[in-house]
């Protein structure tokens, strides 16, 4: 409380995945010791400290035959939980933030609040705001989430070598039409990146919850057969990787966006929510990938839609999107590739903006794109932004919790 009332800017670190969590002249509050997990299978919920990371959380609930709608990287922290959260259950259960049942939060004035659906007045507004923009309003110390009875999933790894931007775009557009029609218990992420022997490849990763079968038409379009289908416990899913990952689990250093967590690798990520993509939009993605500055760069489209479109629980505004587009630009430390890699990611993001419907709040970057903050905030929160700013002036008028973006000056 003393820190919060000192009017010194405060930086809160959960998983530590973002360098945006470090702010010169601020006090760093590391949440790692708040790592308890309490599972309540009969009530279909889980309560955990905000220092927990997603891997231990997923495994803990998995041991009770449940799953929580969280992100896919094991070492990501609760910044994801409070600002949206896209993962393999999103299409089925909506965003992580939509599934928050209760939080314990410390306000900038040092007051501790328990916020839930029964909160009234300003507390009701705070509970609304925290589910989408939590780091801007409070230091959240404990969270309770919905949990769902998901014991297993069936999954497929279908890899295709990229050969021609136009024909590859037509193929992906055909796949997209099939994916949009999938039932909510099925989804299919798409990754464009470097495959085995550094080939340029696209991977489709269909999955189905609790062993439910894929339609034959889906299998035909996505080019897989029943012999390609594998089954595992939900929390042991090996992840969508373009290279062979036998025996690995998602989040390991050499799985999916492998290099992101490797020593000496630097990362710049951009995010955009997109809905229906044309042949031209797919062609833009492929052509930009083909001129990527390093072989570690990749483009992922996390399949969403489904329950996201029909759920609106907090300040997270964007609902009309079928994919969360994640641009991963990676380079080796000391390679002098930072500027080129960041430029590539920003230019691709700009090229896809006409197809965008929103952006991940954590993607708003006051440090590296200060001239774009207002437009990106508008894209992230839409008409909710003014309501959020009014609440911010009430609970944090000194803007102690400015984080990566400032809702107020």
C-alpha positions as CSV (number, residue, x, y, z in Angstrom):
1,X,0.0,0.0,0.0
2,X,2.9,2.4,0.7
3,X,4.2,1.9,-2.8
4,X,0.8,2.5,-4.3
5,X,0.2,5.7,-2.4
6,X,3.6,7.2,-3.0
7,X,2.7,8.4,-6.5
8,X,5.8,6.7,-8.0
9,X,4.8,4.7,-11.1
10,X,4.4,1.0,-10.5
11,X,5.3,-1.8,-12.8
12,X,3.8,-5.2,-12.2
13,X,5.5,-8.4,-13.5
14,X,3.7,-11.7,-13.8
15,X,5.3,-14.1,-16.3
16,X,7.9,-11.6,-17.4
17,X,7.2,-12.2,-21.2
18,X,7.1,-8.6,-22.1
19,X,9.9,-6.0,-21.8
20,X,7.1,-3.5,-21.7
21,X,6.6,-4.4,-18.0
22,X,9.9,-2.6,-17.2
23,X,9.6,1.1,-16.9
24,X,12.5,3.4,-16.0
25,X,11.9,5.3,-12.8
26,X,9.2,2.9,-11.5
27,X,9.0,0.4,-8.7
28,X,8.9,-3.2,-10.0
29,X,6.4,-5.5,-8.1
30,X,7.1,-9.1,-9.0
31,X,4.2,-11.5,-8.3
32,X,6.0,-14.8,-8.5
33,X,5.5,-15.7,-4.8
34,X,1.7,-15.5,-5.1
35,X,1.7,-19.0,-6.8
36,X,-1.0,-21.0,-4.9
37,X,-3.6,-23.0,-6.8
38,X,-6.9,-24.3,-5.3
39,X,-9.1,-26.5,-7.6
40,X,-12.8,-27.0,-6.9
41,X,-14.0,-29.7,-9.4
42,X,-17.5,-29.9,-8.0
43,X,-17.9,-26.2,-8.5
44,X,-16.1,-26.2,-11.8
45,X,-13.7,-23.4,-10.8
46,X,-10.1,-22.8,-9.8
47,X,-8.6,-20.0,-7.6
48,X,-5.0,-19.1,-8.0
49,X,-2.5,-16.4,-7.0
50,X,-1.6,-13.9,-9.7
51,X,2.0,-15.0,-9.7
52,X,1.1,-18.3,-11.2
53,X,2.0,-19.1,-14.8
54,X,-0.2,-20.9,-17.3
55,X,1.7,-24.2,-17.4
56,X,1.4,-25.1,-13.7
57,X,-2.2,-23.9,-13.8
58,X,-3.2,-26.0,-16.7
59,X,-1.6,-29.1,-15.2
60,X,-3.2,-28.6,-11.8
61,X,-6.7,-28.4,-13.1
62,X,-6.0,-31.2,-15.6
63,X,-5.3,-33.6,-12.8
64,X,-9.0,-33.1,-11.8
65,X,-10.2,-33.7,-15.4
66,X,-10.8,-30.1,-16.1
67,X,-9.4,-27.3,-18.3
68,X,-9.4,-23.6,-18.1
69,X,-9.6,-21.2,-21.1
70,X,-6.1,-19.7,-20.9
71,X,-3.3,-19.1,-23.4
72,X,-0.9,-21.7,-24.8
73,X,2.5,-20.7,-23.5
74,X,3.5,-22.3,-20.2
75,X,5.5,-19.4,-18.8
76,X,3.0,-16.6,-19.6
77,X,1.6,-14.9,-16.5
78,X,-1.7,-13.3,-15.5
79,X,-1.3,-10.3,-17.7
80,X,-2.9,-12.5,-20.3
81,X,-5.8,-13.4,-18.0
82,X,-6.7,-9.8,-17.3
83,X,-6.4,-8.4,-20.8
84,X,-8.3,-11.0,-22.9
85,X,-6.6,-14.3,-23.2
86,X,-6.8,-16.5,-26.3
87,X,-6.1,-20.2,-26.3
88,X,-7.3,-23.6,-27.4
89,X,-10.6,-23.4,-25.4
90,X,-11.5,-19.9,-26.7
91,X,-13.8,-21.0,-29.4
92,X,-15.6,-23.3,-26.9
93,X,-15.6,-21.1,-23.7
94,X,-14.7,-17.6,-24.9
95,X,-11.8,-15.5,-23.7
96,X,-10.0,-15.9,-20.4
97,X,-11.2,-12.5,-19.1
98,X,-14.8,-13.5,-19.8
99,X,-14.4,-16.5,-17.5
100,X,-13.2,-14.5,-14.4
101,X,-15.6,-15.2,-11.6
102,X,-13.8,-13.1,-8.9
103,X,-10.6,-11.2,-8.2
104,X,-8.8,-9.9,-5.1
105,X,-7.4,-6.5,-6.1
106,X,-5.3,-3.8,-4.5
107,X,-6.3,-0.3,-5.6
108,X,-3.8,2.6,-6.1
109,X,-5.0,4.0,-2.7
110,X,-4.0,0.8,-1.0
111,X,-7.6,-0.5,-0.5
112,X,-8.1,-4.2,-1.0
113,X,-11.3,-5.2,-2.9
114,X,-13.0,-8.5,-3.5
115,X,-14.8,-8.1,-6.9
116,X,-17.3,-10.4,-8.4
117,X,-20.8,-10.5,-10.1
118,X,-22.3,-9.3,-6.8
119,X,-20.3,-6.1,-6.6
120,X,-22.2,-2.9,-6.7
121,X,-21.6,0.8,-7.6
122,X,-17.9,1.6,-8.4
123,X,-16.9,-1.9,-7.4
124,X,-19.2,-3.2,-10.2
125,X,-17.5,-0.9,-12.6
126,X,-14.1,-2.1,-11.4
127,X,-15.0,-5.7,-12.0
128,X,-16.2,-4.8,-15.5
129,X,-13.0,-2.9,-16.2
130,X,-10.6,-5.5,-14.8
131,X,-11.9,-8.1,-17.2
132,X,-10.1,-6.7,-20.2
133,X,-7.8,-4.0,-18.8
134,X,-6.9,-5.2,-15.3
135,X,-3.3,-3.9,-15.1
136,X,-4.5,-0.3,-15.7
137,X,-6.8,-0.3,-12.6
138,X,-5.4,-2.4,-9.8
139,X,-2.8,-4.9,-8.7
140,X,-4.7,-8.1,-8.9
141,X,-3.4,-10.7,-6.3
142,X,-5.9,-13.6,-6.7
143,X,-8.2,-14.8,-9.4
144,X,-11.0,-17.3,-9.7
145,X,-11.8,-18.7,-13.1
146,X,-14.4,-21.0,-14.6
147,X,-13.1,-24.5,-15.3
148,X,-14.6,-27.0,-17.8
149,X,-14.8,-30.8,-17.9
150,X,-12.3,-31.4,-20.7
151,X,-10.4,-34.6,-20.1
152,X,-8.9,-35.2,-23.6
153,X,-8.6,-33.9,-27.1
154,X,-7.9,-35.3,-30.5
155,X,-5.5,-33.4,-32.7
156,X,-3.8,-33.4,-36.0
157,X,-0.6,-32.0,-37.4
158,X,-1.0,-31.2,-41.2
159,X,2.0,-29.5,-42.8
160,X,2.1,-28.1,-46.3
161,X,5.2,-26.6,-48.1
162,X,4.6,-23.1,-49.4
163,X,5.3,-22.8,-53.2
164,X,3.3,-20.0,-54.7
165,X,1.6,-17.1,-52.9
166,X,-1.5,-17.0,-55.1
167,X,-2.2,-20.8,-55.0
168,X,-1.3,-21.1,-51.4
169,X,-3.7,-18.2,-50.6
170,X,-6.5,-19.9,-52.4
171,X,-5.9,-23.1,-50.5
172,X,-5.9,-21.2,-47.1
173,X,-9.1,-19.3,-48.1
174,X,-10.8,-22.7,-48.8
175,X,-9.7,-24.0,-45.5
176,X,-10.9,-20.8,-43.7
177,X,-14.4,-21.3,-45.0
178,X,-14.4,-24.8,-43.5
179,X,-13.0,-23.6,-40.2
180,X,-15.6,-20.9,-39.8
181,X,-18.3,-23.6,-39.9
182,X,-16.7,-25.9,-37.3
183,X,-18.8,-26.5,-34.1
184,X,-17.5,-24.7,-31.0
185,X,-15.9,-27.8,-29.6
186,X,-13.5,-28.0,-32.6
187,X,-10.9,-25.5,-33.8
188,X,-7.9,-25.2,-36.0
189,X,-4.9,-22.9,-35.5
190,X,-2.8,-22.0,-38.5
191,X,1.0,-21.3,-38.4
192,X,3.1,-19.9,-41.3
193,X,6.8,-20.4,-40.5
194,X,9.9,-22.4,-41.0
195,X,9.5,-26.1,-41.1
196,X,11.9,-29.1,-41.1
197,X,15.1,-28.2,-43.0
198,X,14.1,-24.6,-42.8
199,X,11.5,-24.9,-45.6
200,X,8.7,-22.3,-45.8
201,X,5.6,-24.1,-44.6
202,X,2.1,-23.6,-43.4
203,X,0.7,-25.9,-40.7
204,X,-2.9,-26.6,-39.9
205,X,-3.6,-28.0,-36.4
206,X,-7.2,-29.2,-36.0
207,X,-8.3,-30.3,-32.6
208,X,-11.5,-31.6,-31.1
209,X,-12.5,-31.7,-27.4
210,X,-13.3,-34.9,-25.6
211,X,-12.8,-37.2,-28.6
212,X,-15.6,-35.8,-30.8
213,X,-15.1,-36.8,-34.4
214,X,-14.3,-34.5,-37.3
215,X,-16.7,-34.5,-40.3
216,X,-15.4,-36.2,-43.4
217,X,-15.7,-32.9,-45.4
218,X,-13.4,-31.2,-42.8
219,X,-10.8,-34.0,-43.1
220,X,-10.9,-33.8,-46.9
221,X,-10.4,-30.0,-47.1
222,X,-7.7,-29.9,-44.4
223,X,-6.0,-32.9,-46.1
224,X,-5.8,-35.4,-43.2
225,X,-7.2,-38.9,-42.6
226,X,-8.3,-40.8,-39.5
227,X,-4.8,-42.4,-39.3
228,X,-3.4,-38.9,-38.7
229,X,-5.5,-38.2,-35.6
230,X,-3.9,-38.5,-32.2
231,X,-5.3,-38.3,-28.8
232,X,-3.9,-36.9,-25.5
233,X,-4.9,-35.4,-22.2
234,X,-5.8,-31.7,-22.7
235,X,-2.9,-30.4,-20.7
236,X,-0.4,-32.6,-22.6
237,X,-1.2,-31.3,-26.0
238,X,2.1,-31.1,-27.9
239,X,1.3,-27.8,-29.6
240,X,1.2,-26.6,-33.1
241,X,4.7,-26.9,-34.4
242,X,6.0,-26.9,-38.0
243,X,8.9,-29.1,-37.0
244,X,8.9,-32.6,-35.5
245,X,8.2,-32.3,-31.7
246,X,7.7,-36.0,-30.7
247,X,7.8,-36.3,-26.9
248,X,7.5,-32.6,-26.2
249,X,4.7,-30.6,-24.6
250,X,3.4,-27.2,-25.6
251,X,5.5,-24.4,-24.2
252,X,8.8,-26.2,-24.3
253,X,11.6,-24.1,-25.7
254,X,11.8,-26.0,-29.0
255,X,8.0,-26.3,-29.6
256,X,5.9,-23.9,-31.7
257,X,7.4,-20.4,-31.4
258,X,10.5,-22.2,-30.2
259,X,13.1,-19.5,-30.4
260,X,11.0,-17.0,-28.4
261,X,12.2,-18.4,-25.1
262,X,15.7,-19.4,-26.2
263,X,18.8,-17.7,-24.8
264,X,20.1,-14.8,-26.9
265,X,16.9,-14.5,-28.9
266,X,15.0,-11.2,-28.9
267,X,11.3,-10.9,-29.9
268,X,8.9,-8.3,-31.1
269,X,5.2,-9.3,-31.3
270,X,2.2,-7.7,-32.9
271,X,-1.4,-8.7,-32.7
272,X,-4.5,-8.0,-34.7
273,X,-8.0,-9.6,-34.5
274,X,-9.3,-10.4,-38.0
275,X,-12.6,-11.8,-39.2
276,X,-13.2,-13.1,-42.7
277,X,-10.1,-13.0,-44.9
278,X,-10.2,-12.7,-48.7
279,X,-7.8,-14.4,-51.1
280,X,-5.9,-11.1,-51.2
281,X,-5.5,-11.0,-47.4
282,X,-4.1,-14.5,-47.3
283,X,-1.8,-13.6,-50.2
284,X,-0.6,-10.5,-48.2
285,X,0.3,-12.8,-45.2
286,X,2.2,-15.3,-47.4
287,X,4.1,-12.7,-49.4
288,X,5.2,-10.9,-46.2
289,X,6.3,-14.1,-44.7
290,X,8.3,-14.9,-47.8
291,X,10.3,-11.7,-47.2
292,X,10.7,-12.2,-43.5
293,X,14.0,-10.8,-42.1
294,X,15.1,-13.9,-40.3
295,X,14.1,-17.6,-40.5
296,X,12.8,-17.4,-36.9
297,X,10.0,-15.1,-37.8
298,X,6.5,-16.6,-38.0
299,X,2.8,-15.8,-38.4
300,X,0.1,-17.5,-36.4
301,X,-3.6,-17.4,-36.6
302,X,-5.2,-18.7,-33.4
303,X,-8.7,-19.9,-34.2
304,X,-11.3,-18.1,-32.1
305,X,-14.9,-17.1,-33.2
306,X,-17.5,-19.4,-31.6
307,X,-18.3,-18.4,-28.0
308,X,-16.3,-15.1,-28.3
309,X,-19.0,-13.7,-30.6
310,X,-21.8,-14.3,-28.2
311,X,-20.1,-13.4,-24.9
312,X,-19.5,-9.9,-23.5
313,X,-18.6,-9.9,-19.8
314,X,-16.1,-7.1,-19.3
315,X,-14.3,-4.2,-20.9
316,X,-12.7,-6.3,-23.6
317,X,-14.7,-5.0,-26.6
318,X,-13.8,-6.8,-29.8
319,X,-16.1,-9.8,-30.5
320,X,-16.3,-10.1,-34.2
321,X,-13.2,-12.0,-35.0
322,X,-12.4,-15.5,-36.3
323,X,-8.7,-15.4,-35.7
324,X,-6.2,-13.8,-33.5
325,X,-3.3,-12.9,-35.8
326,X,0.0,-13.1,-34.0
327,X,3.1,-11.7,-35.8
328,X,6.3,-13.0,-34.2
329,X,9.5,-11.3,-35.3
330,X,12.6,-12.8,-33.8
331,X,16.3,-12.2,-34.1
332,X,19.5,-13.1,-32.4
333,X,21.0,-10.7,-29.9
334,X,24.0,-8.9,-31.4
335,X,22.9,-9.5,-35.0
336,X,21.8,-5.8,-35.7
337,X,18.5,-7.1,-36.9
338,X,16.3,-5.3,-34.4
339,X,15.2,-2.5,-36.6
340,X,14.6,-4.7,-39.7
341,X,12.6,-7.2,-37.7
342,X,10.4,-4.6,-36.0
343,X,9.9,-2.8,-39.3
344,X,8.8,-6.1,-40.9
345,X,6.2,-6.8,-38.1
346,X,4.9,-3.2,-38.1
347,X,4.5,-3.2,-41.9
348,X,2.7,-6.5,-42.0
349,X,0.4,-5.3,-39.2
350,X,-0.4,-2.1,-41.2
351,X,-1.0,-4.2,-44.3
352,X,-3.5,-6.4,-42.5
353,X,-5.2,-3.5,-40.6
354,X,-7.9,-3.1,-43.3
355,X,-9.0,-6.7,-42.4
356,X,-8.8,-6.1,-38.7
357,X,-11.6,-5.7,-36.2
358,X,-9.6,-5.1,-33.0
359,X,-6.3,-5.6,-31.2
360,X,-5.1,-7.2,-28.0
361,X,-4.8,-4.5,-25.3
362,X,-1.4,-5.7,-24.4
363,X,-0.2,-4.9,-27.9
364,X,-0.7,-1.2,-27.3
365,X,2.9,0.1,-26.9
366,X,3.5,3.6,-25.5
367,X,7.3,3.0,-25.5
368,X,8.0,2.0,-29.1
369,X,4.9,3.5,-30.8
370,X,3.9,6.5,-28.8
371,X,2.3,8.2,-31.8
372,X,0.0,5.3,-32.3
373,X,-1.3,4.8,-28.7
374,X,-4.6,6.6,-29.1
375,X,-5.6,4.9,-32.3
376,X,-4.5,1.5,-30.9
377,X,-6.5,2.1,-27.7
378,X,-9.5,2.9,-29.9
379,X,-9.0,-0.3,-31.8
380,X,-8.7,-2.3,-28.6
381,X,-11.5,-0.9,-26.5
382,X,-13.8,1.0,-29.0
383,X,-16.7,2.7,-27.3
384,X,-15.7,1.3,-23.9
385,X,-12.7,3.6,-23.8
386,X,-14.4,6.7,-22.5
387,X,-16.2,4.7,-19.7
388,X,-12.8,3.2,-18.7
389,X,-11.2,6.7,-18.6
390,X,-13.9,8.0,-16.4
391,X,-13.3,5.1,-14.0
392,X,-9.6,5.5,-14.2
393,X,-9.9,9.2,-13.0
394,X,-11.8,7.9,-9.9
395,X,-9.5,5.0,-8.9
396,X,-6.1,6.1,-10.1
397,X,-6.0,9.9,-10.8
398,X,-2.2,10.0,-10.3
399,X,-1.8,7.3,-13.0
400,X,0.4,5.2,-10.9
401,X,-0.6,2.1,-12.9
402,X,0.1,3.4,-16.3
403,X,1.8,0.2,-17.5
404,X,2.3,-0.1,-21.2
405,X,-0.3,2.5,-22.1
406,X,-1.8,5.4,-20.2
407,X,-5.6,5.7,-20.2
408,X,-5.2,9.2,-18.8
409,X,-2.4,11.8,-19.0
